[in-house]
Amino acid sequence: MTATIETSTVEFQLRPELEAHEPPEVRGAGRDDVRLLVSRTAAAELSEHAFADVPDLLLPGDLVVVNNSATIPAAVTMTSSRLEAGPLTVHFSTAMPTGEWLIELRSGSEPTTTRFSGGTRGLRLELPGGAALTLTGRFTPRLWLARLSTAVIPYLLRHGQPIRYSYVPRFWPIAAYQTVFATVPGSAEMPSAARPFTPEIVTRLVSRGVGIAPVTLHTGVSSLEGGEDPYPESYDVPAATARLVNLTKRSGGRIIAAGTTVVRALESAALASGPAVDGPVAASAGWTSHVVTRDTGVAVADGLLTGLHEPLSTHLWMLAAFADNALLSRSYQVAAAGGYRWHEFGDVHLLLP
């Protein structure tokens, strides 16, 4: 498979055996029992580590910015519907300012669902528990705007299950899809780059003099189709985090974003802030359609901790803002050849300056 990053390519083959099928703690000592590939962009060097080495790879004075969004059980399966004879699953993706939600209709039950292209505006779907979902309009060829007859998050906490795809064959409880930083419910799928962090690793980071600061970005469904741009998501960069980011920059420390969602939030805040007096970021909250690419560059984040992304994933556009194609290609070839694991329960990649 070939992944296109704007006008350039990163080539690697994602073989089925490279997909992580279960949380790493099932097979090992804990959440941090994953591998870490480090790409140093200035030197164009790669090195391989255990995730537990992260505190030793960062420097005193660095700031790790994390996403505190908590994953919600966003998949609801109907055993029957007027649309088809078999089951239909709704993936609740993103809460909109209007009170509607972006949703995706999928044929089948978790985890073997496929995109369902049917549906019409005004269609009313009866969900488990007596709730009704009304389709109010198309948002993209894949996503609908819809309105639920009751409050969505309380409903999902009672009737939903975590979104999963065919590479995760069995059910795992929602706790398996939370990071140690998760405090604000709202993500349809886990901001998974920070999943390997444990309280012990956080303690080692702080003891080393590495700061940790939160932002919130609620991530929607990740099954973007070829040619489909990322859609708007809500974010919040609080004043305390903005101050820490600016102080770190002025003091010569590095901003390490724990996840592509964090990069999107920070860069969106920088755009909204304009020329800030104290640094590149001011407190900011709202909706962002900003897509970080090599052309846009990054004004805030110096490094990125992220998972391993599929060929053609739009996340690879963002990685191209941190490293050139030669290093990215080499890193993905090393990961594929070395048996690294992909997806939310898989291994991680740290891009450092």
C-alpha positions as CSV (number, residue, x, y, z in Angstrom):
1,M,0.0,0.0,0.0
2,T,1.1,3.6,-0.6
3,A,0.2,6.5,1.6
4,T,0.1,9.9,-0.1
5,I,1.2,12.9,1.8
6,E,0.1,15.8,-0.4
7,T,2.6,15.5,-3.3
8,S,4.9,12.9,-1.8
9,T,4.6,9.3,-0.7
10,V,5.4,7.2,2.3
11,E,5.5,3.6,1.3
12,F,4.8,0.6,3.6
13,Q,2.7,-2.5,3.6
14,L,0.3,-2.9,6.5
15,R,0.0,-6.6,6.8
16,P,-2.8,-8.1,8.9
17,E,-0.5,-9.5,11.4
18,L,0.7,-6.0,12.3
19,E,-2.7,-5.0,13.6
20,A,-3.1,-5.0,17.4
21,H,-6.1,-7.1,18.3
22,E,-6.2,-6.5,22.1
23,P,-4.9,-4.2,24.8
24,P,-1.2,-4.8,25.5
25,E,-1.9,-5.4,29.2
26,V,-3.5,-8.7,28.2
27,R,-0.2,-10.1,27.1
28,G,2.3,-8.2,29.2
29,A,3.0,-6.2,32.3
30,G,0.8,-3.2,31.7
31,R,-0.4,-0.4,29.4
32,D,3.2,0.7,28.8
33,D,4.1,-2.7,27.5
34,V,4.4,-1.4,24.0
35,R,7.3,-0.5,21.7
36,L,8.4,3.0,20.9
37,L,10.1,4.1,17.7
38,V,11.9,7.4,17.9
39,S,12.6,9.6,14.9
40,R,15.0,12.5,15.4
41,T,14.2,14.9,12.6
42,A,17.3,17.1,12.6
43,A,19.7,14.2,12.6
44,A,17.5,11.9,10.5
45,E,18.1,9.1,13.0
46,L,15.9,6.3,14.2
47,S,16.1,4.4,17.4
48,E,14.0,1.7,19.1
49,H,12.9,1.7,22.7
50,A,10.3,0.5,25.1
51,F,7.6,3.1,26.0
52,A,8.9,3.1,29.6
53,D,12.0,4.9,28.2
54,V,10.0,8.0,27.5
55,P,11.1,9.9,30.7
56,D,14.7,9.4,29.7
57,L,14.1,10.5,26.1
58,L,12.7,13.9,27.1
59,L,14.6,16.8,28.7
60,P,14.0,18.7,31.9
61,G,12.0,21.8,31.0
62,D,10.1,20.0,28.2
63,L,6.3,20.2,28.4
64,V,4.1,17.2,27.4
65,V,0.6,18.4,26.3
66,V,-2.1,15.7,26.6
67,N,-5.7,15.4,25.6
68,N,-8.0,14.9,28.6
69,S,-11.0,13.9,26.5
70,A,-12.6,10.7,27.7
71,T,-14.0,8.1,25.3
72,I,-17.7,7.5,25.2
73,P,-19.4,4.2,24.2
74,A,-20.5,5.7,20.9
75,A,-21.8,2.6,19.0
76,V,-25.5,1.6,19.3
77,T,-26.8,-1.4,17.4
78,M,-30.4,-1.8,16.3
79,T,-31.5,-5.4,15.8
80,S,-33.9,-4.4,13.0
81,S,-34.8,-1.2,11.1
82,R,-36.9,-0.1,8.2
83,L,-33.8,0.3,6.1
84,E,-32.7,-3.3,5.9
85,A,-33.4,-6.8,7.2
86,G,-30.2,-7.1,9.2
87,P,-28.8,-5.1,12.1
88,L,-27.8,-1.5,11.7
89,T,-25.3,0.3,13.9
90,V,-25.1,4.0,14.6
91,H,-21.7,5.5,15.4
92,F,-22.2,8.8,17.3
93,S,-19.3,10.9,16.2
94,T,-19.4,14.6,17.1
95,A,-21.7,16.9,19.1
96,M,-22.5,20.0,17.1
97,P,-23.3,23.5,18.6
98,T,-26.9,23.1,17.3
99,G,-27.6,20.2,19.6
100,E,-27.4,17.8,16.7
101,W,-24.7,15.1,16.4
102,L,-22.7,13.9,13.4
103,I,-23.4,10.2,13.1
104,E,-22.4,7.4,10.7
105,L,-24.8,4.6,9.8
106,R,-23.1,1.2,9.4
107,S,-24.5,-2.2,8.4
108,G,-24.0,-5.1,10.8
109,S,-23.0,-5.2,14.5
110,E,-19.6,-4.3,16.1
111,P,-17.0,-5.2,15.1
112,T,-17.9,-6.3,11.6
113,T,-19.7,-3.2,10.4
114,T,-19.4,-1.7,6.9
115,R,-20.5,1.7,5.7
116,F,-24.3,2.0,5.0
117,S,-25.0,4.4,2.2
118,G,-28.8,4.5,2.6
119,G,-31.0,6.8,4.7
120,T,-33.1,9.9,3.9
121,R,-33.5,13.2,5.5
122,G,-36.3,13.1,8.1
123,L,-36.0,9.4,8.6
124,R,-36.7,8.4,12.2
125,L,-34.8,5.4,13.6
126,E,-36.0,3.6,16.7
127,L,-33.0,2.8,19.0
128,P,-32.8,0.5,22.0
129,G,-34.3,1.9,25.3
130,G,-37.1,3.8,23.5
131,A,-35.0,6.6,22.0
132,A,-35.5,7.9,18.5
133,L,-32.9,9.2,16.2
134,T,-34.0,11.6,13.4
135,L,-31.7,12.2,10.4
136,T,-31.8,16.0,9.7
137,G,-29.4,16.3,6.7
138,R,-26.3,15.1,5.1
139,F,-23.0,16.6,6.4
140,T,-20.7,14.6,4.1
141,P,-21.4,11.7,1.8
142,R,-20.6,9.5,4.8
143,L,-21.9,11.4,7.8
144,W,-25.4,12.5,8.8
145,L,-26.6,15.3,11.0
146,A,-29.0,13.8,13.4
147,R,-31.0,14.6,16.5
148,L,-31.6,12.1,19.4
149,S,-34.9,12.3,21.4
150,T,-32.9,12.3,24.7
151,A,-29.6,13.6,26.0
152,V,-26.9,11.8,24.0
153,I,-24.1,11.1,26.4
154,P,-26.3,9.7,29.3
155,Y,-28.0,7.6,26.7
156,L,-24.8,6.2,25.3
157,L,-23.4,5.5,28.8
158,R,-26.4,3.2,29.3
159,H,-27.0,1.7,25.9
160,G,-23.7,2.2,23.9
161,Q,-20.5,0.2,23.5
162,P,-17.1,1.3,22.3
163,I,-16.6,1.7,18.6
164,R,-14.4,-1.1,17.3
165,Y,-13.5,-2.4,13.9
166,S,-12.8,-5.9,12.5
167,Y,-9.2,-6.0,13.8
168,V,-10.5,-6.0,17.4
169,P,-12.6,-9.2,17.3
170,R,-13.8,-9.3,20.9
171,F,-15.5,-6.8,23.2
172,W,-13.4,-4.8,25.7
173,P,-15.0,-2.6,28.4
174,I,-15.0,1.2,28.0
175,A,-12.1,1.4,30.6
176,A,-9.8,-0.2,28.0
177,Y,-10.5,2.8,25.8
178,Q,-9.6,5.5,28.3
179,T,-6.2,7.2,28.9
180,V,-4.9,8.0,32.3
181,F,-5.7,11.7,31.5
182,A,-9.3,11.2,30.5
183,T,-11.7,13.4,32.5
184,V,-14.0,15.1,30.0
185,P,-16.4,12.7,28.2
186,G,-16.8,13.4,24.5
187,S,-14.6,11.4,22.1
188,A,-16.2,8.8,19.9
189,E,-12.8,7.0,19.5
190,M,-10.0,7.1,22.0
191,P,-7.2,9.7,21.7
192,S,-4.9,6.7,21.7
193,A,-1.4,8.2,21.6
194,A,-1.5,8.7,25.4
195,R,-2.9,5.3,26.2
196,P,0.5,3.8,27.2
197,F,1.0,6.4,29.9
198,T,0.7,5.0,33.5
199,P,0.7,6.9,36.8
200,E,4.3,5.6,37.3
201,I,5.5,7.0,34.0
202,V,3.8,10.3,34.8
203,T,5.5,10.4,38.1
204,R,8.9,9.8,36.5
205,L,8.3,12.5,34.0
206,V,7.4,15.1,36.7
207,S,10.4,14.0,38.8
208,R,12.7,14.6,35.9
209,G,11.4,18.1,35.5
210,V,9.1,17.5,32.5
211,G,5.8,19.3,32.8
212,I,2.4,17.9,31.8
213,A,-0.6,20.1,30.7
214,P,-4.0,19.3,29.4
215,V,-6.1,20.4,26.4
216,T,-9.4,19.0,25.3
217,L,-10.3,17.9,21.8
218,H,-13.2,15.6,21.3
219,T,-12.3,13.3,18.4
220,G,-14.9,11.9,16.1
221,V,-15.0,8.6,14.1
222,S,-11.7,7.9,12.4
223,S,-12.9,5.8,9.5
224,L,-12.2,8.6,7.0
225,E,-12.6,7.6,3.4
226,G,-10.1,8.3,0.6
227,G,-10.2,12.0,-0.3
228,E,-12.3,12.9,2.7
229,D,-10.8,15.8,4.8
230,P,-11.0,15.8,8.6
231,Y,-14.2,17.4,9.7
232,P,-14.7,20.1,12.5
233,E,-14.1,19.1,16.1
234,S,-14.5,21.0,19.3
235,Y,-11.4,22.0,21.3
236,D,-10.4,23.9,24.5
237,V,-7.0,25.2,25.3
238,P,-7.3,26.6,28.9
239,A,-5.5,29.6,30.1
240,A,-3.3,27.7,32.4
241,T,-2.1,25.4,29.6
242,A,-1.5,28.4,27.3
243,R,0.6,30.1,30.0
244,L,2.7,26.9,30.5
245,V,3.2,26.5,26.7
246,N,4.4,30.1,26.4
247,L,6.6,29.9,29.4
248,T,8.2,26.7,28.1
249,K,8.9,28.3,24.7
250,R,10.4,31.3,26.3
251,S,12.6,29.2,28.6
252,G,14.0,27.1,25.7
253,G,12.0,23.9,26.5
254,R,10.2,21.8,23.9
255,I,6.5,21.3,23.5
256,I,5.7,17.6,23.0
257,A,2.2,16.9,21.8
258,A,0.8,13.6,23.0
259,G,-1.3,12.9,19.9
260,T,-2.4,14.4,16.7
261,T,-5.5,15.7,18.5
262,V,-3.3,17.8,20.7
263,V,-1.5,19.3,17.7
264,R,-4.8,20.2,16.1
265,A,-5.9,21.9,19.3
266,L,-2.7,23.8,19.9
267,E,-2.3,25.0,16.3
268,S,-6.0,26.0,16.2
269,A,-5.5,28.0,19.4
270,A,-2.4,29.7,17.8
271,L,-4.4,30.7,14.7
272,A,-7.3,32.0,16.9
273,S,-4.9,33.9,19.2
274,G,-3.1,35.9,16.5
275,P,0.2,37.5,17.6
276,A,0.1,36.8,21.4
277,V,2.0,39.0,23.8
278,D,3.4,36.2,25.9
279,G,4.0,33.6,23.2
280,P,2.3,31.7,20.4
281,V,-0.8,30.6,22.2
282,A,-3.6,32.3,24.2
283,A,-6.6,30.5,25.8
284,S,-9.0,29.5,23.1
285,A,-12.0,27.3,22.7
286,G,-14.5,26.5,20.0
287,W,-14.7,24.6,16.8
288,T,-11.8,23.9,14.5
289,S,-11.6,22.9,10.8
290,H,-7.8,23.4,10.8
291,V,-5.9,20.6,9.0
292,V,-2.2,20.6,9.9
293,T,0.0,19.7,6.9
294,R,3.6,20.3,5.7
295,D,2.3,23.4,4.0
296,T,0.6,24.9,7.1
297,G,3.6,24.0,9.3
298,V,3.4,23.9,13.1
299,A,3.8,27.0,15.2
300,V,3.5,25.5,18.7
301,A,4.5,21.8,18.9
302,D,8.1,20.8,18.6
303,G,7.6,17.1,18.9
304,L,4.8,14.6,18.5
305,L,4.0,11.3,20.2
306,T,1.6,9.4,18.0
307,G,0.4,5.9,17.0
308,L,1.2,4.2,13.8
309,H,-1.2,5.3,11.1
310,E,-2.7,3.4,8.2
311,P,-1.8,3.9,4.6
312,L,-3.8,6.9,3.1
313,S,-4.6,8.1,6.6
314,T,-5.0,11.9,6.8
315,H,-3.0,11.7,10.0
316,L,0.1,11.2,7.8
317,W,-0.5,14.7,6.5
318,M,0.2,16.0,10.0
319,L,3.4,13.9,10.4
320,A,4.7,15.5,7.3
321,A,4.7,18.8,9.2
322,F,7.3,17.3,11.6
323,A,9.5,15.3,9.4
324,D,10.5,15.0,5.7
325,N,9.3,12.1,3.5
326,A,12.6,10.3,3.6
327,L,12.6,9.9,7.4
328,L,8.9,9.1,7.5
329,S,9.2,6.5,4.8
330,R,12.2,4.9,6.6
331,S,10.4,5.0,10.0
332,Y,7.3,3.2,8.6
333,Q,9.4,0.7,6.7
334,V,11.4,-0.1,10.0
335,A,8.1,-0.4,11.9
336,A,6.5,-2.7,9.4
337,A,9.6,-4.9,9.0
338,G,10.1,-5.0,12.7
339,G,6.7,-6.2,13.6
340,Y,5.4,-3.1,15.3
341,R,1.7,-3.1,16.0
342,W,-0.8,-0.6,14.5
343,H,-4.1,0.9,15.8
344,E,-5.4,2.1,19.2
345,F,-3.9,-0.8,21.2
346,G,-0.6,-0.8,19.2
347,D,2.9,0.7,19.5
348,V,3.8,4.4,19.3
349,H,6.1,6.7,17.4
350,L,7.9,9.7,18.9
351,L,9.0,12.4,16.5
352,L,11.6,14.7,18.2
353,P,13.4,17.7,16.7
